[in-house]
């Protein structure tokens, strides 16, 4: 092998360096770009379009603009841009939204006094995924139907974290009954009720959104169930879901009936009314009885949010019976939520769980349709007219696949 002399070697190195410089100069310059969330556009040429079902640039939503327990006074219907989902989020076109007694507690700022208006409202919805971020596309795709529990549900479109989305086979209003109302009854009775076969369980507002589930879960546990309600129609419904003794307190004396028919008291009370009903329930607790306070709706429309109770004698009454009162607030039991929801979905699929929905059809104004009817739906519920869970239909005339 012959070796290049030193001069030739230096010449070739200079030639190579010059060629490399010219080549690099001919390439386009690369500029760094800031990181950003990526929207999954694989399903459509335009993000705001899917199979001819265009997503508008604006939408309607309900916003709390003034803190008040008066829902009409606190909440306004506004037009806002349709939000864009971030990397791990879904854009949901809402089909049904659920009405809860706590909606006016939220509009009054009772859950977080540090939050000032304006803020979105509504706890739960069922609808279709019409947009999503890249990370979210690992588990969801456009056209999926999901249920969710998330603030801001009273809107035509809502952005939620994909982690909070619950895949469901179809947008059915019955599914809304499980998210807050069903889960409250299921978890409260399991974790705090300590139900035993043969226990007597009193459910107040038994034909309401959460009461209907407390009746059924107590019956499934082998208990004797007593339920209070405000009409013969509701009493008839309660019998169909397993209530052993419905009591229409408008035609029967509730206190006298409980004293006469249950002289030893009741073992568990599922209480959501408050005020005088709370006092009556305390007086009718059995030895080692348990009262579960899941709400006190009779006071929500007052300035304080409470109706007075006879608290002065409460310690003595509990001591005399070794009884207890236990509060339940669903957000404190998030670790139980997923398992509870799966269990209820299985019962529903097997036909073992009734999920009664009230869409307002029996009321004077007809069905609750569109966001504007949320106001009427809240009034309807607080007037005690509902039988089951109150639900509003946001898209009754929608013809698209979404």
Secondary structure, DSSP 8 states (H G I E B T S, - for coil): -----HHHHHHHHHHHHHHHHHHHHHS-----------B--TT-SSTT-STT----SEEEEEEE-S--S-HHHHEEEEEEE-----TTEEEEEEEEEE--TTHHHHHTT-S-TT--SSEE---EEEEEEEEEBTGGGGT--TT-EEEEE-TT-SBSEEEEEGGG-EE-SS--HHHHHIIIIIHHHHHHIIIII---TT-EEEETTTTBTTHHHHHHHHHHTT-EEEEEESSHHHHHHHHHTT-SEEEETTTS-HHHHHHHH-TT-EEEEEE-S-THHHHHHHHTEEEEEEEEE---GGGTTSSSS------TTHHHHHHHHT-EEEE--GGGGHHHHHHHHHHHHHHHHTT-----EE-STTSTT-S-BSGGGHHHHHHHHHTT--SBEEEEES-TT--S--
